[in-house]
Amino acid sequence: MNESSRPLVAILVGSKSDWETMRHADEMLTRFGVEHESRVLSAHRTPMETTDYVARAETRGVEVFIAAAGGAAHLAGTVAAHTLLPVLGVPIESSALKGLDALLATVQMPGGVPVATLAIGKAGAVNAALLAVSVLAGSRPELKEKLKAFRQEQKEKVLKETLP
Ligand code: RP5
């Protein structure tokens, strides 16, 4: 897993098995040149280490958390309980319930402690990274320009598409 000395974004996954999905968030942040780090930390397997990490993250420069887990996914909520920074939750697709379990567990935070929940799986991983970039772009004009260029690329790609 990538480690950065001054990460702006922390990607947390509940298990190494989540990485096949969350590598897409890692790749998108790298594409935008955003310093980030990725860690395996589980709300139920490493509860103390998870809260310790979150407590220290802000002093290390982290501004946004991305937290991904599957099943009874409580990682994002646990992270949110320990920070005032924005927490973006990505539900991981499980074999049993196709991610609906993780989606509901992540999105249904009771009012008061928010988790911004993205789509299940790869789309959620990609969009979590893009949303993290949007948050950071609020005070970084160079990132805002990169986001504009990224949207323009998508627009041009769609307009070039032809149908049989
Ligand atoms: C969750 O349980 C993890 O986030 C993962 O999605 C799921 C299964 O974990 P493993 O049994 O593959 O480690 O905590």
Backbone and ligand atoms as CSV (ligand in chain L), in Angstrom:
chain,resi,resn,atom,element,x,y,z
A,1,MET,N,N,0.843,-1.194,0.000
A,1,MET,CA,C,0.000,0.000,0.000
A,1,MET,C,C,0.880,1.247,0.000
A,2,ASN,N,N,0.461,2.246,-0.749
A,2,ASN,CA,C,1.246,3.474,-0.831
A,2,ASN,C,C,1.183,4.253,0.466
A,3,GLU,N,N,2.325,4.793,0.856
A,3,GLU,CA,C,2.366,5.672,2.018
A,3,GLU,C,C,2.950,6.988,1.549
A,4,SER,N,N,2.433,8.077,2.073
A,4,SER,CA,C,2.943,9.380,1.696
A,4,SER,C,C,3.371,10.103,2.963
A,5,SER,N,N,4.424,10.917,2.889
A,5,SER,CA,C,4.879,11.608,4.093
A,5,SER,C,C,3.918,12.736,4.465
A,6,ARG,N,N,3.250,13.325,3.459
A,6,ARG,CA,C,2.297,14.402,3.756
A,6,ARG,C,C,1.009,14.181,2.954
A,7,PRO,N,N,0.227,13.183,3.349
A,7,PRO,CA,C,-0.965,12.849,2.573
A,7,PRO,C,C,-2.085,13.872,2.786
A,8,LEU,N,N,-2.770,14.225,1.698
A,8,LEU,CA,C,-3.967,15.073,1.804
A,8,LEU,C,C,-5.215,14.210,1.925
A,9,VAL,N,N,-5.131,13.017,1.353
A,9,VAL,CA,C,-6.264,12.083,1.379
A,9,VAL,C,C,-5.786,10.757,1.956
A,10,ALA,N,N,-6.583,10.179,2.829
A,10,ALA,CA,C,-6.299,8.843,3.359
A,10,ALA,C,C,-7.377,7.891,2.856
A,11,ILE,N,N,-6.932,6.827,2.183
A,11,ILE,CA,C,-7.864,5.772,1.756
A,11,ILE,C,C,-7.737,4.628,2.758
A,12,LEU,N,N,-8.835,4.321,3.427
A,12,LEU,CA,C,-8.838,3.191,4.362
A,12,LEU,C,C,-9.714,2.082,3.797
A,13,VAL,N,N,-9.216,0.854,3.858
A,13,VAL,CA,C,-10.016,-0.295,3.435
A,13,VAL,C,C,-10.113,-1.275,4.600
A,14,GLY,N,N,-11.278,-1.892,4.721
A,14,GLY,CA,C,-11.507,-2.799,5.836
A,14,GLY,C,C,-10.739,-4.098,5.705
A,15,SER,N,N,-10.346,-4.441,4.471
A,15,SER,CA,C,-9.611,-5.686,4.213
A,15,SER,C,C,-8.794,-5.513,2.947
A,16,LYS,N,N,-7.703,-6.257,2.848
A,16,LYS,CA,C,-6.906,-6.212,1.618
A,16,LYS,C,C,-7.757,-6.631,0.415
A,17,SER,N,N,-8.773,-7.468,0.683
A,17,SER,CA,C,-9.627,-7.936,-0.415
A,17,SER,C,C,-10.427,-6.787,-1.046
A,18,ASP,N,N,-10.505,-5.647,-0.363
A,18,ASP,CA,C,-11.219,-4.479,-0.908
A,18,ASP,C,C,-10.359,-3.712,-1.911
A,19,TRP,N,N,-9.065,-4.020,-1.964
A,19,TRP,CA,C,-8.143,-3.205,-2.767
A,19,TRP,C,C,-8.409,-3.303,-4.267
A,20,GLU,N,N,-8.858,-4.470,-4.721
A,20,GLU,CA,C,-9.153,-4.634,-6.148
A,20,GLU,C,C,-10.169,-3.564,-6.598
A,21,THR,N,N,-11.063,-3.191,-5.701
A,21,THR,CA,C,-12.012,-2.099,-5.993
A,21,THR,C,C,-11.361,-0.745,-5.746
A,22,MET,N,N,-10.711,-0.599,-4.613
A,22,MET,CA,C,-10.246,0.739,-4.197
A,22,MET,C,C,-8.966,1.209,-4.882
A,23,ARG,N,N,-8.314,0.290,-5.613
A,23,ARG,CA,C,-7.138,0.745,-6.378
A,23,ARG,C,C,-7.555,1.782,-7.410
A,24,HIS,N,N,-8.832,1.769,-7.776
A,24,HIS,CA,C,-9.304,2.760,-8.748
A,24,HIS,C,C,-9.335,4.170,-8.130
A,25,ALA,N,N,-9.576,4.251,-6.833
A,25,ALA,CA,C,-9.501,5.563,-6.154
A,25,ALA,C,C,-8.046,6.005,-6.080
A,26,ASP,N,N,-7.184,5.068,-5.742
A,26,ASP,CA,C,-5.742,5.338,-5.670
A,26,ASP,C,C,-5.234,5.850,-7.020
A,27,GLU,N,N,-5.640,5.168,-8.094
A,27,GLU,CA,C,-5.174,5.544,-9.436
A,27,GLU,C,C,-5.680,6.932,-9.835
A,28,MET,N,N,-6.910,7.238,-9.469
A,28,MET,CA,C,-7.470,8.547,-9.840
A,28,MET,C,C,-6.774,9.671,-9.068
A,29,LEU,N,N,-6.505,9.450,-7.798
A,29,LEU,CA,C,-5.792,10.483,-7.021
A,29,LEU,C,C,-4.383,10.688,-7.570
A,30,THR,N,N,-3.749,9.589,-7.978
A,30,THR,CA,C,-2.418,9.693,-8.584
A,30,THR,C,C,-2.493,10.486,-9.880
A,31,ARG,N,N,-3.518,10.217,-10.679
A,31,ARG,CA,C,-3.706,10.941,-11.949
A,31,ARG,C,C,-3.816,12.451,-11.713
A,32,PHE,N,N,-4.462,12.838,-10.611
A,32,PHE,CA,C,-4.611,14.266,-10.306
A,32,PHE,C,C,-3.417,14.826,-9.519
A,33,GLY,N,N,-2.453,13.973,-9.235
A,33,GLY,CA,C,-1.265,14.429,-8.518
A,33,GLY,C,C,-1.543,14.791,-7.067
A,34,VAL,N,N,-2.537,14.127,-6.477
A,34,VAL,CA,C,-2.888,14.405,-5.076
A,34,VAL,C,C,-2.138,13.442,-4.147
A,35,GLU,N,N,-1.384,13.989,-3.225
A,35,GLU,CA,C,-0.672,13.158,-2.250
A,35,GLU,C,C,-1.689,12.374,-1.413
A,36,HIS,N,N,-1.472,11.082,-1.308
A,36,HIS,CA,C,-2.416,10.279,-0.525
A,36,HIS,C,C,-1.715,9.030,-0.008
A,37,GLU,N,N,-2.367,8.381,0.927
A,37,GLU,CA,C,-1.851,7.090,1.399
A,37,GLU,C,C,-3.009,6.133,1.608
A,38,SER,N,N,-2.694,4.862,1.587
A,38,SER,CA,C,-3.720,3.819,1.691
A,38,SER,C,C,-3.342,2.856,2.805
A,39,ARG,N,N,-4.338,2.512,3.616
A,39,ARG,CA,C,-4.071,1.610,4.749
A,39,ARG,C,C,-5.204,0.594,4.889
A,40,VAL,N,N,-4.868,-0.610,5.325
A,40,VAL,CA,C,-5.887,-1.575,5.730
A,40,VAL,C,C,-6.128,-1.353,7.213
A,41,LEU,N,N,-7.339,-0.947,7.552
A,41,LEU,CA,C,-7.713,-0.743,8.961
A,41,LEU,C,C,-9.187,-1.115,9.085
A,42,SER,N,N,-9.485,-1.985,9.999
A,42,SER,CA,C,-10.842,-2.503,10.098
A,42,SER,C,C,-11.520,-2.009,11.373
A,43,ALA,N,N,-12.794,-1.621,11.224
A,43,ALA,CA,C,-13.548,-1.134,12.389
A,43,ALA,C,C,-13.723,-2.225,13.437
A,44,HIS,N,N,-13.811,-3.492,12.990
A,44,HIS,CA,C,-14.052,-4.568,13.973
A,44,HIS,C,C,-12.822,-5.426,14.247
A,45,ARG,N,N,-11.856,-5.482,13.277
A,45,ARG,CA,C,-10.670,-6.310,13.520
A,45,ARG,C,C,-9.538,-5.509,14.172
A,46,THR,N,N,-9.493,-4.205,13.869
A,46,THR,CA,C,-8.450,-3.358,14.475
A,46,THR,C,C,-9.083,-2.057,14.984
A,47,PRO,N,N,-10.028,-2.159,15.907
A,47,PRO,CA,C,-10.766,-0.946,16.318
A,47,PRO,C,C,-9.884,0.138,16.935
A,48,MET,N,N,-8.940,-0.258,17.797
A,48,MET,CA,C,-8.093,0.743,18.456
A,48,MET,C,C,-7.147,1.409,17.460
A,49,GLU,N,N,-6.562,0.591,16.577
A,49,GLU,CA,C,-5.612,1.125,15.588
A,49,GLU,C,C,-6.319,2.071,14.624
A,50,THR,N,N,-7.581,1.749,14.312
A,50,THR,CA,C,-8.355,2.616,13.406
A,50,THR,C,C,-8.578,3.982,14.042
A,51,THR,N,N,-9.029,3.999,15.281
A,51,THR,CA,C,-9.292,5.289,15.926
A,51,THR,C,C,-7.997,6.061,16.169
A,52,ASP,N,N,-6.917,5.361,16.488
A,52,ASP,CA,C,-5.611,6.030,16.670
A,52,ASP,C,C,-5.173,6.700,15.372
A,53,TYR,N,N,-5.310,5.957,14.269
A,53,TYR,CA,C,-4.898,6.486,12.965
A,53,TYR,C,C,-5.697,7.745,12.629
A,54,VAL,N,N,-6.996,7.681,12.818
A,54,VAL,CA,C,-7.851,8.828,12.476
A,54,VAL,C,C,-7.500,10.027,13.364
A,55,ALA,N,N,-7.255,9.766,14.617
A,55,ALA,CA,C,-6.935,10.861,15.549
A,55,ALA,C,C,-5.652,11.578,15.140
A,56,ARG,N,N,-4.681,10.842,14.590
A,56,ARG,CA,C,-3.387,11.436,14.205
A,56,ARG,C,C,-3.401,12.026,12.803
A,57,ALA,N,N,-4.360,11.619,11.992
A,57,ALA,CA,C,-4.316,11.962,10.566
A,57,ALA,C,C,-4.350,13.464,10.317
A,58,GLU,N,N,-5.203,14.166,11.047
A,58,GLU,CA,C,-5.355,15.603,10.798
A,58,GLU,C,C,-4.036,16.342,11.049
A,59,THR,N,N,-3.342,15.969,12.095
A,59,THR,CA,C,-2.062,16.636,12.401
A,59,THR,C,C,-1.004,16.300,11.348
A,60,ARG,N,N,-1.214,15.211,10.612
A,60,ARG,CA,C,-0.279,14.827,9.539
A,60,ARG,C,C,-0.647,15.478,8.208
A,61,GLY,N,N,-1.744,16.247,8.179
A,61,GLY,CA,C,-2.098,16.978,6.963
A,61,GLY,C,C,-3.261,16.415,6.178
A,62,VAL,N,N,-3.828,15.303,6.624
A,62,VAL,CA,C,-4.971,14.716,5.907
A,62,VAL,C,C,-6.167,15.677,5.959
A,63,GLU,N,N,-6.818,15.859,4.799
A,63,GLU,CA,C,-7.993,16.743,4.742
A,63,GLU,C,C,-9.271,15.997,4.388
A,64,VAL,N,N,-9.130,14.811,3.796
A,64,VAL,CA,C,-10.312,14.020,3.413
A,64,VAL,C,C,-10.013,12.540,3.658
A,65,PHE,N,N,-11.005,11.839,4.197
A,65,PHE,CA,C,-10.913,10.376,4.327
A,65,PHE,C,C,-11.806,9.710,3.289
A,66,ILE,N,N,-11.295,8.633,2.713
A,66,ILE,CA,C,-12.130,7.730,1.919
A,66,ILE,C,C,-12.098,6.396,2.661
A,67,ALA,N,N,-13.266,5.893,3.027
A,67,ALA,CA,C,-13.322,4.649,3.801
A,67,ALA,C,C,-14.197,3.638,3.060
A,68,ALA,N,N,-13.636,2.458,2.790
A,68,ALA,CA,C,-14.351,1.438,2.022
A,68,ALA,C,C,-14.422,0.137,2.799
A,69,ALA,N,N,-15.603,-0.440,2.819
A,69,ALA,CA,C,-15.758,-1.739,3.484
A,69,ALA,C,C,-16.953,-2.463,2.888
A,70,GLY,N,N,-16.956,-3.770,3.090
A,70,GLY,CA,C,-18.067,-4.585,2.604
A,70,GLY,C,C,-18.822,-5.215,3.759
A,71,GLY,N,N,-19.920,-5.877,3.447
A,71,GLY,CA,C,-20.729,-6.545,4.465
A,71,GLY,C,C,-21.399,-5.540,5.394
A,72,ALA,N,N,-21.357,-5.820,6.691
A,72,ALA,CA,C,-21.918,-4.888,7.688
A,72,ALA,C,C,-20.924,-3.741,7.834
A,73,ALA,N,N,-20.890,-2.890,6.826
A,73,ALA,CA,C,-19.788,-1.924,6.674
A,73,ALA,C,C,-19.916,-0.759,7.655
A,74,HIS,N,N,-19.083,-0.789,8.682
A,74,HIS,CA,C,-19.139,0.301,9.665
A,74,HIS,C,C,-17.856,1.113,9.725
A,75,LEU,N,N,-16.931,0.854,8.767
A,75,LEU,CA,C,-15.655,1.573,8.797
A,75,LEU,C,C,-15.846,3.079,8.601
A,76,ALA,N,N,-16.621,3.468,7.597
A,76,ALA,CA,C,-16.786,4.903,7.322
A,76,ALA,C,C,-17.441,5.615,8.509
A,77,GLY,N,N,-18.437,4.990,9.109
A,77,GLY,CA,C,-19.108,5.591,10.270
A,77,GLY,C,C,-18.173,5.709,11.460
A,78,THR,N,N,-17.330,4.701,11.636
A,78,THR,CA,C,-16.362,4.736,12.735
A,78,THR,C,C,-15.358,5.863,12.523
A,79,VAL,N,N,-14.889,6.004,11.290
A,79,VAL,CA,C,-13.949,7.101,10.985
A,79,VAL,C,C,-14.636,8.433,11.259
A,80,ALA,N,N,-15.875,8.574,10.774
A,80,ALA,CA,C,-16.605,9.842,10.943
A,80,ALA,C,C,-16.816,10.183,12.419
A,81,ALA,N,N,-16.949,9.146,13.241
A,81,ALA,CA,C,-17.164,9.375,14.677
A,81,ALA,C,C,-15.957,10.020,15.335
A,82,HIS,N,N,-14.783,9.908,14.683
A,82,HIS,CA,C,-13.543,10.370,15.310
A,82,HIS,C,C,-12.895,11.556,14.617
A,83,THR,N,N,-13.612,12.173,13.683
A,83,THR,CA,C,-13.019,13.320,12.980
A,83,THR,C,C,-14.114,14.289,12.542
A,84,LEU,N,N,-13.709,15.544,12.347
A,84,LEU,CA,C,-14.612,16.542,11.763
A,84,LEU,C,C,-14.320,16.700,10.270
A,85,LEU,N,N,-13.306,16.007,9.772
A,85,LEU,CA,C,-12.977,16.079,8.344
A,85,LEU,C,C,-14.035,15.333,7.532
A,86,PRO,N,N,-14.166,15.677,6.227
A,86,PRO,CA,C,-15.131,14.953,5.395
A,86,PRO,C,C,-14.760,13.480,5.235
A,87,VAL,N,N,-15.760,12.613,5.350
A,87,VAL,CA,C,-15.566,11.170,5.193
A,87,VAL,C,C,-16.420,10.692,4.017
A,88,LEU,N,N,-15.761,10.097,3.036
A,88,LEU,CA,C,-16.441,9.582,1.849
A,88,LEU,C,C,-16.465,8.061,1.944
A,89,GLY,N,N,-17.655,7.480,1.957
A,89,GLY,CA,C,-17.789,6.034,2.144
A,89,GLY,C,C,-18.031,5.322,0.822
A,90,VAL,N,N,-17.318,4.224,0.623
A,90,VAL,CA,C,-17.517,3.411,-0.583
A,90,VAL,C,C,-17.959,2.006,-0.164
A,91,PRO,N,N,-19.181,1.608,-0.529
A,91,PRO,CA,C,-19.637,0.254,-0.224
A,91,PRO,C,C,-18.984,-0.747,-1.185
A,92,ILE,N,N,-18.393,-1.785,-0.630
A,92,ILE,CA,C,-17.738,-2.821,-1.435
A,92,ILE,C,C,-18.744,-3.926,-1.750
A,93,GLU,N,N,-18.686,-4.397,-2.995
A,93,GLU,CA,C,-19.630,-5.441,-3.429
A,93,GLU,C,C,-19.262,-6.780,-2.806
A,94,SER,N,N,-20.190,-7.378,-2.086
A,94,SER,CA,C,-19.943,-8.693,-1.482
A,94,SER,C,C,-20.567,-9.770,-2.365
A,95,SER,N,N,-20.123,-11.009,-2.164
A,95,SER,CA,C,-20.709,-12.073,-2.978
A,95,SER,C,C,-22.135,-12.375,-2.531
A,96,ALA,N,N,-22.416,-12.211,-1.242
A,96,ALA,CA,C,-23.740,-12.593,-0.737
A,96,ALA,C,C,-24.840,-11.630,-1.195
A,97,LEU,N,N,-24.640,-10.351,-0.995
A,97,LEU,CA,C,-25.729,-9.393,-1.258
A,97,LEU,C,C,-25.346,-8.321,-2.273
A,98,LYS,N,N,-24.267,-8.548,-2.992
A,98,LYS,CA,C,-23.857,-7.668,-4.105
A,98,LYS,C,C,-23.611,-6.219,-3.687
A,99,GLY,N,N,-23.320,-6.006,-2.408
A,99,GLY,CA,C,-22.987,-4.651,-1.956
A,99,GLY,C,C,-24.159,-3.873,-1.400
A,100,LEU,N,N,-25.370,-4.425,-1.538
A,100,LEU,CA,C,-26.531,-3.721,-0.982
A,100,LEU,C,C,-26.415,-3.611,0.539
A,101,ASP,N,N,-25.862,-4.659,1.151
A,101,ASP,CA,C,-25.627,-4.642,2.601
A,101,ASP,C,C,-24.703,-3.491,2.997
A,102,ALA,N,N,-23.571,-3.383,2.280
A,102,ALA,CA,C,-22.598,-2.328,2.595
A,102,ALA,C,C,-23.151,-0.944,2.261
A,103,LEU,N,N,-23.925,-0.868,1.183
A,103,LEU,CA,C,-24.516,0.414,0.803
A,103,LEU,C,C,-25.426,0.933,1.923
A,104,LEU,N,N,-26.314,0.071,2.387
A,104,LEU,CA,C,-27.261,0.508,3.426
A,104,LEU,C,C,-26.534,0.819,4.735
A,105,ALA,N,N,-25.545,-0.002,5.080
A,105,ALA,CA,C,-24.805,0.235,6.328
A,105,ALA,C,C,-24.028,1.547,6.269
A,106,THR,N,N,-23.527,1.881,5.076
A,106,THR,CA,C,-22.712,3.093,4.947
A,106,THR,C,C,-23.572,4.340,4.809
A,107,VAL,N,N,-24.641,4.226,4.046
A,107,VAL,CA,C,-25.431,5.428,3.724
A,107,VAL,C,C,-26.398,5.822,4.846
A,108,GLN,N,N,-26.834,4.848,5.624
A,108,GLN,CA,C,-27.889,5.128,6.600
A,108,GLN,C,C,-27.339,5.623,7.939
A,109,MET,N,N,-26.442,6.599,7.882
A,109,MET,CA,C,-25.947,7.194,9.128
A,109,MET,C,C,-27.055,8.023,9.766
A,110,PRO,N,N,-27.285,7.848,11.050
A,110,PRO,CA,C,-28.270,8.694,11.722
A,110,PRO,C,C,-27.836,10.163,11.649
A,111,GLY,N,N,-28.789,11.075,11.602
A,111,GLY,CA,C,-28.479,12.492,11.474
A,111,GLY,C,C,-27.528,12.973,12.564
A,112,GLY,N,N,-26.504,13.738,12.177
A,112,GLY,CA,C,-25.576,14.297,13.160
A,112,GLY,C,C,-24.122,13.996,12.878
A,113,VAL,N,N,-23.855,12.821,12.339
A,113,VAL,CA,C,-22.468,12.432,12.010
A,113,VAL,C,C,-22.479,11.924,10.564
A,114,PRO,N,N,-22.165,12.811,9.606
A,114,PRO,CA,C,-22.352,12.430,8.203
A,114,PRO,C,C,-21.242,11.587,7.600
A,115,VAL,N,N,-21.661,10.705,6.679
A,115,VAL,CA,C,-20.752,10.013,5.762
A,115,VAL,C,C,-21.315,10.240,4.364
A,116,ALA,N,N,-20.529,10.828,3.483
A,116,ALA,CA,C,-20.968,11.028,2.095
A,116,ALA,C,C,-20.759,9.715,1.363
A,117,THR,N,N,-21.851,9.072,0.985
A,117,THR,CA,C,-21.756,7.708,0.460
A,117,THR,C,C,-21.814,7.685,-1.068
A,118,LEU,N,N,-20.859,6.963,-1.644
A,118,LEU,CA,C,-20.765,6.862,-3.095
A,118,LEU,C,C,-21.418,5.559,-3.565
A,119,ALA,N,N,-21.341,5.329,-4.875
A,119,ALA,CA,C,-21.923,4.119,-5.464
A,119,ALA,C,C,-21.167,2.867,-5.006
A,120,ILE,N,N,-21.809,1.725,-5.155
A,120,ILE,CA,C,-21.178,0.436,-4.836
A,120,ILE,C,C,-20.057,0.154,-5.851
A,121,GLY,N,N,-18.911,-0.278,-5.335
A,121,GLY,CA,C,-17.862,-0.801,-6.208
A,121,GLY,C,C,-17.016,0.229,-6.933
A,122,LYS,N,N,-16.560,-0.139,-8.143
A,122,LYS,CA,C,-15.573,0.670,-8.880
A,122,LYS,C,C,-16.054,2.107,-9.119
A,123,ALA,N,N,-17.317,2.277,-9.508
A,123,ALA,CA,C,-17.817,3.646,-9.753
A,123,ALA,C,C,-17.704,4.478,-8.482
A,124,GLY,N,N,-17.994,3.864,-7.351
A,124,GLY,CA,C,-17.884,4.581,-6.079
A,124,GLY,C,C,-16.438,4.929,-5.746
A,125,ALA,N,N,-15.528,4.026,-6.070
A,125,ALA,CA,C,-14.101,4.271,-5.807
A,125,ALA,C,C,-13.595,5.443,-6.644
A,126,VAL,N,N,-13.947,5.418,-7.921
A,126,VAL,CA,C,-13.535,6.507,-8.830
A,126,VAL,C,C,-14.146,7.830,-8.367
A,127,ASN,N,N,-15.437,7.807,-8.059
A,127,ASN,CA,C,-16.105,9.056,-7.679
A,127,ASN,C,C,-15.670,9.562,-6.302
A,128,ALA,N,N,-15.306,8.661,-5.418
A,128,ALA,CA,C,-14.793,9.108,-4.110
A,128,ALA,C,C,-13.512,9.917,-4.318
A,129,ALA,N,N,-12.656,9.427,-5.207
A,129,ALA,CA,C,-11.408,10.164,-5.493
A,129,ALA,C,C,-11.734,11.519,-6.118
A,130,LEU,N,N,-12.662,11.524,-7.075
A,130,LEU,CA,C,-13.013,12.793,-7.737
A,130,LEU,C,C,-13.655,13.767,-6.754
A,131,LEU,N,N,-14.469,13.252,-5.852
A,131,LEU,CA,C,-15.098,14.124,-4.845
A,131,LEU,C,C,-14.050,14.662,-3.871
A,132,ALA,N,N,-13.090,13.822,-3.533
A,132,ALA,CA,C,-11.992,14.293,-2.670
A,132,ALA,C,C,-11.230,15.418,-3.371
A,133,VAL,N,N,-10.994,15.254,-4.666
A,133,VAL,CA,C,-10.311,16.307,-5.430
A,133,VAL,C,C,-11.158,17.583,-5.422
A,134,SER,N,N,-12.481,17.446,-5.577
A,134,SER,CA,C,-13.366,18.624,-5.539
A,134,SER,C,C,-13.264,19.357,-4.208
A,135,VAL,N,N,-13.229,18.605,-3.117
A,135,VAL,CA,C,-13.113,19.223,-1.785
A,135,VAL,C,C,-11.800,20.002,-1.700
A,136,LEU,N,N,-10.719,19.362,-2.132
A,136,LEU,CA,C,-9.396,20.002,-2.066
A,136,LEU,C,C,-9.304,21.180,-3.031
A,137,ALA,N,N,-10.025,21.087,-4.147
A,137,ALA,CA,C,-9.954,22.139,-5.173
A,137,ALA,C,C,-10.556,23.454,-4.683
A,138,GLY,N,N,-11.351,23.403,-3.640
A,138,GLY,CA,C,-11.946,24.623,-3.082
A,138,GLY,C,C,-10.891,25.661,-2.716
A,139,SER,N,N,-9.728,25.194,-2.293
A,139,SER,CA,C,-8.656,26.130,-1.916
A,139,SER,C,C,-7.404,25.940,-2.767
A,140,ARG,N,N,-7.536,25.174,-3.881
A,140,ARG,CA,C,-6.370,24.903,-4.742
A,140,ARG,C,C,-6.769,25.081,-6.210
A,141,PRO,N,N,-6.555,26.272,-6.747
A,141,PRO,CA,C,-6.985,26.560,-8.121
A,141,PRO,C,C,-6.412,25.588,-9.153
A,142,GLU,N,N,-5.212,25.063,-8.915
A,142,GLU,CA,C,-4.614,24.151,-9.906
A,142,GLU,C,C,-5.410,22.850,-9.998
A,143,LEU,N,N,-5.973,22.410,-8.881
A,143,LEU,CA,C,-6.795,21.193,-8.915
A,143,LEU,C,C,-8.128,21.469,-9.606
A,144,LYS,N,N,-8.648,22.675,-9.419
A,144,LYS,CA,C,-9.899,23.040,-10.082
A,144,LYS,C,C,-9.709,23.007,-11.606
A,145,GLU,N,N,-8.570,23.486,-12.056
A,145,GLU,CA,C,-8.274,23.460,-13.500
A,145,GLU,C,C,-8.182,22.016,-13.993
A,146,LYS,N,N,-7.552,21.160,-13.207
A,146,LYS,CA,C,-7.441,19.747,-13.611
A,146,LYS,C,C,-8.819,19.082,-13.680
A,147,LEU,N,N,-9.696,19.442,-12.739
A,147,LEU,CA,C,-11.055,18.882,-12.764
A,147,LEU,C,C,-11.814,19.348,-14.003
A,148,LYS,N,N,-11.644,20.631,-14.343
A,148,LYS,CA,C,-12.300,21.162,-15.553
A,148,LYS,C,C,-11.825,20.405,-16.781
A,149,ALA,N,N,-10.525,20.165,-16.852
A,149,ALA,CA,C,-9.955,19.459,-18.010
A,149,ALA,C,C,-10.477,18.018,-18.065
A,150,PHE,N,N,-10.619,17.399,-16.906
A,150,PHE,CA,C,-11.122,16.017,-16.839
A,150,PHE,C,C,-12.561,15.938,-17.361
A,151,ARG,N,N,-13.395,16.913,-16.950
A,151,ARG,CA,C,-14.783,16.944,-17.442
A,151,ARG,C,C,-14.818,17.184,-18.960
A,152,GLN,N,N,-13.937,18.053,-19.417
A,152,GLN,CA,C,-13.879,18.369,-20.844
A,152,GLN,C,C,-13.514,17.121,-21.655
A,153,GLU,N,N,-12.552,16.351,-21.123
A,153,GLU,CA,C,-12.157,15.088,-21.776
A,153,GLU,C,C,-13.344,14.154,-21.937
A,154,GLN,N,N,-14.140,14.041,-20.870
A,154,GLN,CA,C,-15.308,13.152,-20.925
A,154,GLN,C,C,-16.308,13.647,-21.955
A,155,LYS,N,N,-16.495,14.961,-21.971
A,155,LYS,CA,C,-17.440,15.559,-22.920
A,155,LYS,C,C,-17.012,15.253,-24.357
A,156,GLU,N,N,-15.727,15.479,-24.634
A,156,GLU,CA,C,-15.232,15.266,-26.000
A,156,GLU,C,C,-15.357,13.801,-26.397
A,157,LYS,N,N,-15.100,12.912,-25.439
A,157,LYS,CA,C,-15.208,11.472,-25.727
A,157,LYS,C,C,-16.647,11.110,-26.102
A,158,VAL,N,N,-17.599,11.610,-25.336
A,158,VAL,CA,C,-19.013,11.289,-25.626
A,158,VAL,C,C,-19.423,11.858,-26.973
A,159,LEU,N,N,-19.016,13.084,-27.281
A,159,LEU,CA,C,-19.442,13.718,-28.524
A,159,LEU,C,C,-18.824,13.051,-29.753
A,160,LYS,N,N,-17.707,12.337,-29.544
A,160,LYS,CA,C,-17.065,11.644,-30.670
A,160,LYS,C,C,-17.680,10.261,-30.914
A,161,GLU,N,N,-18.477,9.779,-29.968
A,161,GLU,CA,C,-18.988,8.407,-30.075
A,161,GLU,C,C,-19.997,8.274,-31.211
A,162,THR,N,N,-19.891,7.155,-31.908
A,162,THR,CA,C,-20.859,6.898,-32.979
A,162,THR,C,C,-21.572,5.583,-32.689
A,163,LEU,N,N,-22.747,5.430,-33.213
A,163,LEU,CA,C,-23.523,4.194,-33.002
A,163,LEU,C,C,-23.566,3.399,-34.305
A,164,PRO,N,N,-23.700,2.084,-34.222
A,164,PRO,CA,C,-23.722,1.277,-35.455
A,164,PRO,C,C,-24.963,1.602,-36.310
L,1,RP5,C1,C,-15.177,-6.240,5.537
L,1,RP5,O1,O,-15.421,-7.568,5.305
L,1,RP5,C2,C,-14.118,-5.853,4.557
L,1,RP5,O2,O,-14.220,-4.494,4.244
L,1,RP5,C3,C,-14.366,-6.737,3.365
L,1,RP5,O3,O,-15.109,-6.078,2.361
L,1,RP5,C4,C,-15.204,-7.865,3.951
L,1,RP5,C5,C,-14.552,-9.216,3.800
L,1,RP5,O4,O,-13.257,-9.161,4.352
L,1,RP5,P1,P,-12.266,-10.403,4.181
L,1,RP5,O5,O,-12.908,-11.549,4.872
L,1,RP5,O6,O,-12.075,-10.601,2.693
L,1,RP5,O7,O,-10.979,-9.967,4.854
L,1,RP5,O8,O,-14.770,-5.998,6.826
